[in-house]
Amino acid sequence: MQKKIITTGDGSPTIFVEKLKETYHSKHGALNESQYVYIEKGLMHWLNKKNKNEVKIFEMGLGTGLNAYLSYVCSYELDLTCKYFSIEKYPLARKELEALKMKAALPMPKHHHFFDRLHDIEWNQMISQSNFLFQKIEDDFLTTPITQKYDVIFYDAFGYHAQSELWQEKALQICFDMLQSGGVWVSYCAKGEVRRTLQKIGFQLERLEGPPGKREMLRAIKKV
């Protein structure tokens, strides 16, 4: 698929996929969106509710690695033990990542080495950095058996019009089954059909103010 790099509203870059008419992040701000949706409204929400210093995160869609990097920084700064697993069906090529020049926009330059490392490791391998255990898996979320339970799910698939199969009941039921009781599913998406499906499955839904440029986002809790 043909791709081009664009600069988003906060100055950070993202990738636009011509065929899908879809960007990897919000055009209003890639960094702001990831920090707000996944770190603040996902990870930090769970930590504040549970008051724990250990968390297991599953990310649907590694993409550029931005969410993983921000989670590493957060875990390092909070002295948090974090086990982070991400699945990606269509990995970016090395030349695409290099052309992106994401590190120039990343916070905390002292941690930039981890951004390089998460992309340098082989797929399906696991690494440990400080208290951060990271594994990226090249596979299809819908067909990969997942037996582990997670505290937080970052659901960062392409939008409904581009990857509708990842917003249907089958995919969202997988998410429900993967979560621990009280676990958090969080996404930039706020589509009514997705919201109703999550409720049907058994999630407790929260409609939150969205990141810059987006009115709403969703956070779903697996009831205890």
GROMACS elastic network, one bead per residue, 0.5 to 0.9 nm:
[ bonds ]
;  ai    aj funct       b0    kb
    1    17     6  0.67710   500
    1    18     6  0.71904   500
    1    19     6  0.64806   500
    1    20     6  0.86149   500
    2    16     6  0.85073   500
    2    17     6  0.60521   500
    2    18     6  0.57137   500
    2    19     6  0.69590   500
    3    15     6  0.64147   500
    3    16     6  0.54919   500
    3    18     6  0.59069   500
    3    19     6  0.84665   500
    3    96     6  0.86628   500
    4    14     6  0.85298   500
    4    15     6  0.56748   500
    4    16     6  0.52894   500
    4    17     6  0.67683   500
    4    18     6  0.76993   500
    5    13     6  0.67183   500
    5    14     6  0.58024   500
    5    16     6  0.61546   500
    5    96     6  0.88519   500
    5    99     6  0.79068   500
    5   100     6  0.64371   500
    6    12     6  0.86895   500
    6    13     6  0.57020   500
    6    14     6  0.55907   500
    6    15     6  0.60941   500
    6    16     6  0.68365   500
    6    23     6  0.88709   500
    6    27     6  0.81294   500
    6   100     6  0.87523   500
    7    10     6  0.80912   500
    7    11     6  0.58352   500
    7    12     6  0.58236   500
    7    14     6  0.63563   500
    7    15     6  0.86617   500
    7    27     6  0.75551   500
    7    29     6  0.83983   500
    7    30     6  0.87305   500
    8    11     6  0.54133   500
    8    12     6  0.55574   500
    8    13     6  0.56929   500
    8    14     6  0.67639   500
    8    25     6  0.84398   500
    8    26     6  0.72162   500
    8    28     6  0.54165   500
    8    30     6  0.62152   500
    8    31     6  0.87444   500
    9    12     6  0.73634   500
    9    13     6  0.89793   500
    9    26     6  0.84887   500
    9    27     6  0.61355   500
    9    30     6  0.77889   500
    9   212     6  0.89965   500
   10    13     6  0.87094   500
   10    27     6  0.87446   500
   10    28     6  0.67153   500
   10    30     6  0.71641   500
   10    31     6  0.71649   500
   10    32     6  0.70161   500
   11    29     6  0.70302   500
   11    30     6  0.82911   500
   11    31     6  0.84833   500
   11   105     6  0.71713   500
   12    29     6  0.65713   500
   12    30     6  0.59102   500
   12    31     6  0.61334   500
   12    32     6  0.87509   500
   12   102     6  0.70486   500
   12   104     6  0.80992   500
   12   105     6  0.52369   500
   12   106     6  0.79146   500
   13    25     6  0.86815   500
   13    27     6  0.87615   500
   13    29     6  0.82628   500
   13    30     6  0.67204   500
   13    31     6  0.83850   500
   13   100     6  0.65463   500
   13   101     6  0.76033   500
   13   102     6  0.63159   500
   13   105     6  0.75953   500
   14    23     6  0.68027   500
   14    24     6  0.59895   500
   14    25     6  0.60337   500
   14    26     6  0.81072   500
   14    27     6  0.76756   500
   14    29     6  0.87840   500
   14    30     6  0.64748   500
   14    64     6  0.81424   500
   14   100     6  0.71323   500
   14   102     6  0.81529   500
   15    22     6  0.84364   500
   15    23     6  0.55117   500
   15    24     6  0.54945   500
   15    25     6  0.75523   500
   15    64     6  0.86510   500
   15   100     6  0.76965   500
   16    20     6  0.85159   500
   16    21     6  0.70518   500
   16    22     6  0.57341   500
   16    24     6  0.65560   500
   16    25     6  0.87065   500
   17    20     6  0.56135   500
   17    21     6  0.57315   500
   17    22     6  0.54066   500
   17    23     6  0.60989   500
   17    24     6  0.79818   500
   18    21     6  0.50825   500
   18    22     6  0.71017   500
   18    23     6  0.88401   500
   19    22     6  0.79763   500
   20    23     6  0.84757   500
   20   158     6  0.88962   500
   20   161     6  0.82252   500
   20   162     6  0.55915   500
   20   163     6  0.87751   500
   21   162     6  0.77581   500
   22    25     6  0.86250   500
   22   158     6  0.70935   500
   22   159     6  0.73645   500
   22   161     6  0.89287   500
   22   162     6  0.71193   500
   23    26     6  0.67888   500
   23    27     6  0.72154   500
   23   158     6  0.78202   500
   23   159     6  0.89383   500
   24    27     6  0.87808   500
   24    30     6  0.81626   500
   24    63     6  0.69596   500
   24    64     6  0.78584   500
   24   156     6  0.88072   500
   24   157     6  0.87021   500
   24   158     6  0.70580   500
   25    28     6  0.84647   500
   25    29     6  0.73810   500
   25    31     6  0.82464   500
   25    33     6  0.72856   500
   25    34     6  0.79361   500
   25   158     6  0.88903   500
   26    29     6  0.54857   500
   26    30     6  0.52861   500
   26    31     6  0.87034   500
   26    32     6  0.86701   500
   26    33     6  0.64965   500
   26    34     6  0.88662   500
   26   211     6  0.88187   500
   26   212     6  0.86359   500
   26   213     6  0.80134   500
   26   214     6  0.87458   500
   27    30     6  0.66010   500
   27   213     6  0.83671   500
   28    32     6  0.83103   500
   28    33     6  0.81051   500
   28   211     6  0.86485   500
   28   212     6  0.62706   500
   28   213     6  0.57264   500
   28   214     6  0.86130   500
   29    32     6  0.52448   500
   29    33     6  0.59607   500
   29    34     6  0.86346   500
   29   211     6  0.85835   500
   29   212     6  0.72273   500
   29   213     6  0.83995   500
   30    33     6  0.53022   500
   30    34     6  0.63571   500
   30    35     6  0.86754   500
   30    66     6  0.86204   500
   31    34     6  0.53406   500
   31    35     6  0.61141   500
   31    36     6  0.84867   500
   31    66     6  0.76134   500
   31    67     6  0.89144   500
   31   105     6  0.79063   500
   31   106     6  0.76830   500
   32    35     6  0.52229   500
   32    36     6  0.59420   500
   32    37     6  0.83435   500
   32   211     6  0.71146   500
   32   212     6  0.75607   500
   33    36     6  0.52664   500
   33    37     6  0.57925   500
   33    38     6  0.78999   500
   33   188     6  0.79843   500
   33   210     6  0.85703   500
   33   211     6  0.55274   500
   33   212     6  0.72580   500
   34    37     6  0.54697   500
   34    38     6  0.54923   500
   34    39     6  0.68616   500
   34    40     6  0.87895   500
   34    66     6  0.71861   500
   34    67     6  0.60270   500
   34    70     6  0.79776   500
   34   188     6  0.88684   500
   34   211     6  0.87722   500
   35    38     6  0.59173   500
   35    39     6  0.50330   500
   35    40     6  0.62349   500
   35    41     6  0.85760   500
   35    67     6  0.76914   500
   35    70     6  0.70708   500
   35    71     6  0.89738   500
   36    39     6  0.59082   500
   36    41     6  0.62222   500
   36    42     6  0.84501   500
   36   210     6  0.83357   500
   36   211     6  0.62775   500
   37    40     6  0.61020   500
   37    41     6  0.51918   500
   37    42     6  0.64665   500
   37   154     6  0.87888   500
   37   186     6  0.71605   500
   37   187     6  0.66230   500
   37   188     6  0.62555   500
   37   210     6  0.76180   500
   37   211     6  0.68618   500
   37   217     6  0.77017   500
   37   218     6  0.88533   500
   37   219     6  0.89927   500
   38    41     6  0.57796   500
   38    43     6  0.63605   500
   38    44     6  0.85126   500
   38    67     6  0.70992   500
   38    71     6  0.86207   500
   38   153     6  0.88505   500
   38   154     6  0.61993   500
   38   155     6  0.86832   500
   38   186     6  0.66377   500
   38   187     6  0.72085   500
   38   188     6  0.83893   500
   39    42     6  0.53522   500
   39    44     6  0.59025   500
   39    45     6  0.82293   500
   39    67     6  0.78845   500
   39    70     6  0.73231   500
   39    71     6  0.67831   500
   39    74     6  0.79654   500
   40    43     6  0.62043   500
   40    44     6  0.50446   500
   40    45     6  0.64898   500
   41    44     6  0.62939   500
   41    45     6  0.54516   500
   41    46     6  0.82951   500
   41   186     6  0.73568   500
   41   208     6  0.86672   500
   41   219     6  0.75673   500
   42    45     6  0.53523   500
   42    46     6  0.63377   500
   42    47     6  0.87862   500
   42   152     6  0.69076   500
   42   153     6  0.79608   500
   42   154     6  0.73969   500
   42   184     6  0.66614   500
   42   185     6  0.72696   500
   42   186     6  0.56985   500
   42   187     6  0.84479   500
   42   219     6  0.74981   500
   43    46     6  0.53122   500
   43    47     6  0.62667   500
   43    48     6  0.86992   500
   43    55     6  0.85188   500
   43    57     6  0.82309   500
   43    71     6  0.80629   500
   43   151     6  0.88925   500
   43   152     6  0.66570   500
   43   153     6  0.88448   500
   43   154     6  0.87670   500
   43   184     6  0.82044   500
   43   186     6  0.89890   500
   44    48     6  0.60072   500
   44    49     6  0.84761   500
   45    48     6  0.52560   500
   45    49     6  0.62046   500
   45    50     6  0.86025   500
   45   184     6  0.84039   500
   46    49     6  0.51630   500
   46    50     6  0.59879   500
   46    51     6  0.80806   500
   46    52     6  0.88199   500
   46    55     6  0.87751   500
   46   151     6  0.77606   500
   46   152     6  0.73419   500
   46   182     6  0.86198   500
   46   183     6  0.74300   500
   46   184     6  0.66837   500
   47    50     6  0.52190   500
   47    51     6  0.53467   500
   47    52     6  0.60133   500
   47    53     6  0.75396   500
   47    54     6  0.85903   500
   47    55     6  0.79960   500
   48    51     6  0.53325   500
   48    52     6  0.80132   500
   49    52     6  0.85229   500
   50    53     6  0.89518   500
   50   182     6  0.88443   500
   52    55     6  0.75777   500
   52    80     6  0.85508   500
   53    75     6  0.89840   500
   53    78     6  0.82742   500
   53    79     6  0.75513   500
   53    80     6  0.50188   500
   53    81     6  0.61689   500
   53    82     6  0.83774   500
   54    80     6  0.57848   500
   54    82     6  0.57647   500
   54    83     6  0.81289   500
   55    80     6  0.77391   500
   55    81     6  0.64562   500
   55    82     6  0.50340   500
   55    83     6  0.63989   500
   55    84     6  0.84466   500
   55   150     6  0.78951   500
   55   151     6  0.62174   500
   55   152     6  0.77233   500
   56    81     6  0.86229   500
   56    82     6  0.58444   500
   56    84     6  0.59827   500
   56    85     6  0.80330   500
   56   149     6  0.79871   500
   56   150     6  0.51104   500
   56   151     6  0.52889   500
   56   152     6  0.65173   500
   56   153     6  0.87433   500
   57    82     6  0.73590   500
   57    83     6  0.61660   500
   57    85     6  0.62767   500
   57    86     6  0.83198   500
   57   150     6  0.58407   500
   57   151     6  0.60832   500
   57   153     6  0.58032   500
   57   154     6  0.73749   500
   58    83     6  0.84944   500
   58    84     6  0.59625   500
   58    86     6  0.56811   500
   58    87     6  0.81118   500
   58   150     6  0.64774   500
   58   151     6  0.81176   500
   58   152     6  0.63786   500
   58   154     6  0.62153   500
   58   155     6  0.83625   500
   58   178     6  0.89695   500
   59    62     6  0.65928   500
   59    67     6  0.82334   500
   59    68     6  0.81777   500
   59    84     6  0.76111   500
   59    85     6  0.61965   500
   59    87     6  0.65377   500
   59    88     6  0.88588   500
   59   152     6  0.84723   500
   59   153     6  0.57593   500
   59   155     6  0.61124   500
   59   156     6  0.71320   500
   60    85     6  0.87885   500
   60    86     6  0.60014   500
   60    87     6  0.55730   500
   60    88     6  0.69842   500
   60   141     6  0.73316   500
   60   153     6  0.74752   500
   60   154     6  0.61805   500
   60   155     6  0.50522   500
   60   156     6  0.55987   500
   60   157     6  0.63347   500
   61    64     6  0.89627   500
   61    65     6  0.88497   500
   61    86     6  0.65068   500
   61    87     6  0.55931   500
   61    89     6  0.76024   500
   61    90     6  0.86842   500
   61   141     6  0.88199   500
   61   154     6  0.84546   500
   61   155     6  0.73477   500
   61   156     6  0.55849   500
   61   157     6  0.57182   500
   61   158     6  0.84648   500
   62    65     6  0.53718   500
   62    66     6  0.79538   500
   62    67     6  0.76211   500
   62    68     6  0.75292   500
   62    86     6  0.56811   500
   62    87     6  0.61907   500
   62    88     6  0.55000   500
   62    89     6  0.89565   500
   62    91     6  0.78804   500
   62   136     6  0.75701   500
   62   137     6  0.89302   500
   62   156     6  0.80419   500
   63    66     6  0.76259   500
   63    67     6  0.87356   500
   63    88     6  0.71015   500
   63    90     6  0.82028   500
   63    91     6  0.68690   500
   63    92     6  0.70050   500
   63   156     6  0.85984   500
   64    67     6  0.81942   500
   64    68     6  0.89368   500
   64    91     6  0.87055   500
   64    92     6  0.73570   500
   64    97     6  0.70925   500
   64   100     6  0.87176   500
   64   102     6  0.82273   500
   64   119     6  0.87903   500
   65    68     6  0.52834   500
   65    69     6  0.61596   500
   65    70     6  0.87261   500
   65   115     6  0.72718   500
   65   118     6  0.75478   500
   65   119     6  0.76464   500
   66    69     6  0.51667   500
   66    70     6  0.62231   500
   66    71     6  0.85811   500
   66   102     6  0.83645   500
   66   106     6  0.84541   500
   66   115     6  0.81355   500
   67    70     6  0.52228   500
   67    71     6  0.61120   500
   67    72     6  0.86162   500
   67   154     6  0.83447   500
   68    71     6  0.50983   500
   68    72     6  0.62120   500
   68    73     6  0.87602   500
   68    84     6  0.75560   500
   68    85     6  0.89003   500
   68    86     6  0.82874   500
   68   115     6  0.83237   500
   68   118     6  0.83252   500
   68   134     6  0.84737   500
   69    72     6  0.50817   500
   69    73     6  0.63312   500
   69    74     6  0.86581   500
   69   106     6  0.87371   500
   69   111     6  0.84726   500
   69   112     6  0.83692   500
   69   114     6  0.70710   500
   69   115     6  0.58722   500
   69   118     6  0.82183   500
   70    73     6  0.50982   500
   70    74     6  0.61413   500
   70    75     6  0.85992   500
   70   106     6  0.86270   500
   70   107     6  0.84770   500
   71    74     6  0.50255   500
   71    75     6  0.60732   500
   71    76     6  0.85008   500
   71    82     6  0.83411   500
   71    84     6  0.84447   500
   71   132     6  0.89379   500
   72    75     6  0.51476   500
   72    76     6  0.60817   500
   72    77     6  0.85909   500
   72    82     6  0.79067   500
   72    84     6  0.88474   500
   72   111     6  0.85138   500
   72   114     6  0.80413   500
   72   129     6  0.86860   500
   72   131     6  0.88412   500
   72   132     6  0.64647   500
   73    76     6  0.51371   500
   73    77     6  0.61335   500
   73    78     6  0.85628   500
   73   107     6  0.88089   500
   73   108     6  0.76850   500
   73   111     6  0.69612   500
   74    77     6  0.52625   500
   74    78     6  0.61109   500
   74    79     6  0.83172   500
   74    80     6  0.78639   500
   75    78     6  0.52161   500
   75    79     6  0.56783   500
   75    81     6  0.65876   500
   75    82     6  0.64626   500
   75   131     6  0.74915   500
   75   132     6  0.71098   500
   76    79     6  0.50725   500
   76    80     6  0.63377   500
   76    81     6  0.83645   500
   76   130     6  0.73655   500
   76   131     6  0.72377   500
   76   132     6  0.78104   500
   77    80     6  0.76960   500
   78    81     6  0.89472   500
   79   131     6  0.74495   500
   80   131     6  0.66748   500
   80   132     6  0.80047   500
   81   130     6  0.85186   500
   81   132     6  0.60036   500
   81   133     6  0.81078   500
   82   131     6  0.63108   500
   82   133     6  0.61984   500
   82   134     6  0.83513   500
   83   131     6  0.83281   500
   83   132     6  0.59742   500
   83   134     6  0.61513   500
   83   135     6  0.83818   500
   84   132     6  0.73540   500
   84   133     6  0.59773   500
   84   135     6  0.64335   500
   84   136     6  0.84361   500
   85   133     6  0.82977   500
   85   134     6  0.59370   500
   85   136     6  0.58509   500
   85   137     6  0.76296   500
   86   134     6  0.81669   500
   86   135     6  0.64420   500
   86   137     6  0.60791   500
   86   138     6  0.86438   500
   87   135     6  0.86637   500
   87   136     6  0.58285   500
   87   138     6  0.58810   500
   87   139     6  0.63016   500
   87   140     6  0.73929   500
   87   141     6  0.66552   500
   88    91     6  0.60230   500
   88   136     6  0.74995   500
   88   137     6  0.62223   500
   88   138     6  0.50789   500
   88   139     6  0.59069   500
   88   140     6  0.69594   500
   88   141     6  0.76755   500
   89   137     6  0.83115   500
   89   138     6  0.55264   500
   89   140     6  0.51891   500
   89   141     6  0.75314   500
   90   138     6  0.75564   500
   90   139     6  0.82155   500
   90   140     6  0.88929   500
   91   138     6  0.72123   500
   92    95     6  0.82402   500
   92    96     6  0.62083   500
   92    97     6  0.66337   500
   93    96     6  0.52073   500
   93    97     6  0.64914   500
   93    98     6  0.87931   500
   94    97     6  0.51517   500
   94    98     6  0.62074   500
   94    99     6  0.86103   500
   94   119     6  0.81813   500
   94   120     6  0.88546   500
   95    98     6  0.50582   500
   95    99     6  0.60798   500
   95   100     6  0.85805   500
   96    99     6  0.51364   500
   96   100     6  0.62312   500
   97   100     6  0.51035   500
   97   101     6  0.69438   500
   97   102     6  0.77511   500
   97   119     6  0.86178   500
   98   101     6  0.56453   500
   98   102     6  0.80638   500
   99   102     6  0.84761   500
  100   103     6  0.85785   500
  101   104     6  0.60318   500
  101   105     6  0.79003   500
  102   105     6  0.56044   500
  102   106     6  0.65332   500
  103   107     6  0.82654   500
  103   109     6  0.80404   500
  103   112     6  0.65751   500
  103   115     6  0.75715   500
  103   116     6  0.87595   500
  104   107     6  0.85485   500
  104   109     6  0.87123   500
  106   109     6  0.70596   500
  106   112     6  0.75705   500
  107   110     6  0.87893   500
  107   111     6  0.83422   500
  107   112     6  0.83609   500
  108   111     6  0.57778   500
  108   112     6  0.71308   500
  109   112     6  0.51212   500
  109   113     6  0.82343   500
  110   113     6  0.73442   500
  111   114     6  0.57623   500
  111   115     6  0.74431   500
  112   115     6  0.52472   500
  112   116     6  0.67927   500
  112   117     6  0.88304   500
  113   116     6  0.52447   500
  113   117     6  0.62231   500
  113   118     6  0.88202   500
  114   118     6  0.60507   500
  114   119     6  0.86149   500
  114   129     6  0.79663   500
  115   118     6  0.54644   500
  115   119     6  0.67053   500
  115   120     6  0.87606   500
  116   119     6  0.54703   500
  116   120     6  0.60618   500
  116   121     6  0.88790   500
  117   121     6  0.62149   500
  117   127     6  0.89707   500
  118   121     6  0.58773   500
  118   122     6  0.88742   500
  118   127     6  0.83086   500
  118   134     6  0.77623   500
  118   135     6  0.84198   500
  118   136     6  0.82087   500
  119   122     6  0.79294   500
  119   123     6  0.88604   500
  121   124     6  0.87239   500
  121   125     6  0.68245   500
  121   126     6  0.80694   500
  121   127     6  0.79204   500
  121   136     6  0.87338   500
  122   125     6  0.56448   500
  122   126     6  0.85264   500
  122   136     6  0.83474   500
  123   126     6  0.84588   500
  123   135     6  0.78739   500
  123   136     6  0.57791   500
  123   137     6  0.56424   500
  123   138     6  0.60711   500
  124   135     6  0.64360   500
  124   136     6  0.55518   500
  124   138     6  0.66524   500
  125   134     6  0.85239   500
  125   135     6  0.59253   500
  125   136     6  0.68619   500
  125   137     6  0.77862   500
  126   133     6  0.71414   500
  126   134     6  0.56446   500
  126   136     6  0.73399   500
  127   132     6  0.82684   500
  127   133     6  0.58549   500
  127   134     6  0.53583   500
  127   135     6  0.65287   500
  128   131     6  0.70222   500
  128   132     6  0.56334   500
  128   134     6  0.62529   500
  128   135     6  0.89258   500
  129   132     6  0.51083   500
  129   133     6  0.64505   500
  129   134     6  0.80162   500
  130   133     6  0.81618   500
  137   140     6  0.89843   500
  139   142     6  0.88931   500
  139   143     6  0.80754   500
  139   144     6  0.67313   500
  140   143     6  0.55848   500
  140   144     6  0.58939   500
  141   144     6  0.54590   500
  141   145     6  0.83184   500
  141   146     6  0.87369   500
  141   166     6  0.85223   500
  141   171     6  0.79796   500
  141   174     6  0.89410   500
  142   145     6  0.84028   500
  142   165     6  0.88086   500
  142   166     6  0.78528   500
  142   170     6  0.79740   500
  142   171     6  0.63447   500
  142   174     6  0.80501   500
  146   149     6  0.83412   500
  146   174     6  0.85920   500
  146   178     6  0.73158   500
  147   178     6  0.73122   500
  148   178     6  0.67202   500
  148   179     6  0.86477   500
  149   177     6  0.79933   500
  149   179     6  0.53349   500
  149   180     6  0.56847   500
  150   153     6  0.70736   500
  150   178     6  0.60581   500
  150   180     6  0.57029   500
  150   183     6  0.71409   500
  150   184     6  0.88230   500
  151   178     6  0.86966   500
  151   179     6  0.58743   500
  151   180     6  0.56328   500
  151   181     6  0.81305   500
  151   182     6  0.76459   500
  151   184     6  0.63341   500
  151   185     6  0.86036   500
  152   179     6  0.71158   500
  152   180     6  0.84788   500
  152   183     6  0.56704   500
  152   185     6  0.58748   500
  152   186     6  0.77696   500
  153   175     6  0.74908   500
  153   178     6  0.86479   500
  153   179     6  0.76128   500
  153   183     6  0.80285   500
  153   184     6  0.62304   500
  153   186     6  0.62996   500
  153   187     6  0.86063   500
  154   184     6  0.85971   500
  154   185     6  0.63267   500
  154   186     6  0.54891   500
  154   187     6  0.63555   500
  155   175     6  0.88474   500
  155   185     6  0.69342   500
  155   186     6  0.60095   500
  155   187     6  0.51123   500
  155   188     6  0.80599   500
  155   189     6  0.88337   500
  156   159     6  0.85994   500
  156   186     6  0.85776   500
  156   187     6  0.62357   500
  156   188     6  0.74257   500
  156   189     6  0.86723   500
  157   160     6  0.84766   500
  157   163     6  0.72433   500
  157   166     6  0.69537   500
  157   167     6  0.84319   500
  157   187     6  0.87382   500
  158   161     6  0.81610   500
  158   162     6  0.60245   500
  158   163     6  0.57684   500
  158   164     6  0.85093   500
  158   166     6  0.83965   500
  159   162     6  0.54242   500
  159   163     6  0.60912   500
  159   164     6  0.73291   500
  159   166     6  0.88922   500
  159   167     6  0.84657   500
  159   189     6  0.75215   500
  160   163     6  0.53717   500
  160   165     6  0.79746   500
  160   166     6  0.76915   500
  160   167     6  0.63861   500
  160   189     6  0.84939   500
  160   191     6  0.82530   500
  160   194     6  0.88884   500
  161   164     6  0.57414   500
  162   165     6  0.89061   500
  163   166     6  0.57745   500
  163   167     6  0.73902   500
  164   167     6  0.53513   500
  164   168     6  0.67189   500
  165   168     6  0.54565   500
  165   169     6  0.86733   500
  165   170     6  0.82166   500
  165   171     6  0.73015   500
  166   169     6  0.84420   500
  166   170     6  0.80230   500
  166   171     6  0.54411   500
  166   172     6  0.75180   500
  167   170     6  0.81805   500
  167   171     6  0.63448   500
  167   172     6  0.65802   500
  167   193     6  0.87482   500
  167   194     6  0.63028   500
  167   197     6  0.87155   500
  168   171     6  0.57522   500
  168   172     6  0.63776   500
  168   173     6  0.86152   500
  168   193     6  0.87894   500
  168   194     6  0.72791   500
  168   197     6  0.74630   500
  169   172     6  0.51169   500
  169   173     6  0.57786   500
  169   174     6  0.85043   500
  169   194     6  0.84180   500
  169   197     6  0.61425   500
  169   198     6  0.77259   500
  169   200     6  0.88422   500
  169   201     6  0.77333   500
  170   173     6  0.52541   500
  170   174     6  0.64640   500
  170   175     6  0.89776   500
  171   174     6  0.51937   500
  171   175     6  0.66207   500
  171   176     6  0.89823   500
  172   176     6  0.63735   500
  172   177     6  0.87593   500
  172   194     6  0.87257   500
  172   197     6  0.78004   500
  172   198     6  0.67877   500
  172   201     6  0.78992   500
  173   177     6  0.62191   500
  173   178     6  0.85820   500
  173   198     6  0.80851   500
  173   201     6  0.64935   500
  174   177     6  0.51828   500
  174   178     6  0.61846   500
  174   179     6  0.88893   500
  175   178     6  0.51013   500
  175   179     6  0.64602   500
  175   185     6  0.76701   500
  176   179     6  0.55287   500
  176   180     6  0.85090   500
  176   183     6  0.88492   500
  176   185     6  0.82753   500
  176   198     6  0.86323   500
  176   201     6  0.75630   500
  176   202     6  0.80206   500
  176   203     6  0.75567   500
  176   222     6  0.68234   500
  177   180     6  0.80495   500
  179   182     6  0.78703   500
  179   183     6  0.54037   500
  179   184     6  0.74468   500
  179   185     6  0.81325   500
  179   222     6  0.70214   500
  180   183     6  0.51038   500
  180   184     6  0.85684   500
  180   222     6  0.73830   500
  180   224     6  0.84809   500
  181   184     6  0.89144   500
  181   221     6  0.83445   500
  181   222     6  0.55510   500
  181   223     6  0.59574   500
  182   221     6  0.60230   500
  182   222     6  0.50165   500
  182   223     6  0.54011   500
  182   224     6  0.51065   500
  183   220     6  0.83998   500
  183   221     6  0.57444   500
  183   222     6  0.53958   500
  183   223     6  0.78554   500
  183   224     6  0.84945   500
  184   219     6  0.69683   500
  184   220     6  0.58428   500
  184   222     6  0.66158   500
  185   203     6  0.89792   500
  185   218     6  0.83231   500
  185   219     6  0.58026   500
  185   221     6  0.62950   500
  185   222     6  0.80169   500
  186   189     6  0.85617   500
  186   217     6  0.81764   500
  186   218     6  0.60216   500
  186   220     6  0.62632   500
  186   221     6  0.87046   500
  187   190     6  0.79120   500
  187   217     6  0.64307   500
  187   218     6  0.56414   500
  187   219     6  0.65694   500
  187   220     6  0.88007   500
  188   210     6  0.72078   500
  188   211     6  0.79989   500
  188   214     6  0.84702   500
  188   216     6  0.77510   500
  188   218     6  0.64156   500
  188   219     6  0.87451   500
  189   194     6  0.79905   500
  189   195     6  0.88017   500
  189   216     6  0.77258   500
  189   217     6  0.53256   500
  189   218     6  0.60650   500
  190   193     6  0.86945   500
  190   194     6  0.71828   500
  190   195     6  0.67532   500
  190   207     6  0.74109   500
  190   208     6  0.88767   500
  190   210     6  0.87298   500
  190   215     6  0.86555   500
  190   216     6  0.58564   500
  190   218     6  0.54180   500
  191   194     6  0.53847   500
  191   195     6  0.62680   500
  191   196     6  0.88106   500
  191   217     6  0.85788   500
  191   218     6  0.87224   500
  192   196     6  0.61778   500
  192   197     6  0.86101   500
  193   196     6  0.52245   500
  193   197     6  0.62322   500
  193   198     6  0.87095   500
  194   197     6  0.51142   500
  194   198     6  0.62031   500
  194   199     6  0.86905   500
  195   198     6  0.52449   500
  195   199     6  0.63728   500
  195   200     6  0.87103   500
  195   205     6  0.73517   500
  195   207     6  0.88309   500
  195   218     6  0.76299   500
  195   220     6  0.88936   500
  196   199     6  0.51314   500
  196   200     6  0.61352   500
  196   201     6  0.87236   500
  197   201     6  0.62700   500
  197   202     6  0.87865   500
  197   203     6  0.89484   500
  198   201     6  0.52478   500
  198   202     6  0.65634   500
  198   203     6  0.55460   500
  198   204     6  0.79711   500
  198   205     6  0.74538   500
  198   220     6  0.74955   500
  199   202     6  0.51765   500
  199   203     6  0.50011   500
  199   204     6  0.63883   500
  199   205     6  0.66060   500
  199   220     6  0.85415   500
  200   203     6  0.73860   500
  202   221     6  0.88904   500
  202   222     6  0.71423   500
  202   223     6  0.76095   500
  203   220     6  0.56922   500
  203   221     6  0.54843   500
  203   222     6  0.51021   500
  203   223     6  0.65595   500
  204   219     6  0.84391   500
  204   220     6  0.54898   500
  204   221     6  0.50277   500
  204   222     6  0.64015   500
  204   223     6  0.65278   500
  205   218     6  0.71464   500
  205   219     6  0.60819   500
  205   221     6  0.65144   500
  206   217     6  0.84382   500
  206   218     6  0.58936   500
  206   219     6  0.51153   500
  206   220     6  0.60665   500
  206   221     6  0.81430   500
  207   210     6  0.87084   500
  207   216     6  0.64015   500
  207   217     6  0.59252   500
  207   218     6  0.50001   500
  207   219     6  0.65635   500
  207   220     6  0.87142   500
  208   215     6  0.84834   500
  208   216     6  0.54935   500
  208   217     6  0.53022   500
  208   218     6  0.60592   500
  208   219     6  0.72371   500
  209   214     6  0.79124   500
  209   215     6  0.59544   500
  209   217     6  0.61801   500
  209   218     6  0.86791   500
  210   213     6  0.76023   500
  210   214     6  0.50048   500
  210   218     6  0.83448   500
  211   214     6  0.56044   500
  211   215     6  0.74542   500
  211   216     6  0.76219   500
  211   217     6  0.77852   500
  212   215     6  0.79800   500
  214   217     6  0.76634   500
  221   224     6  0.87758   500
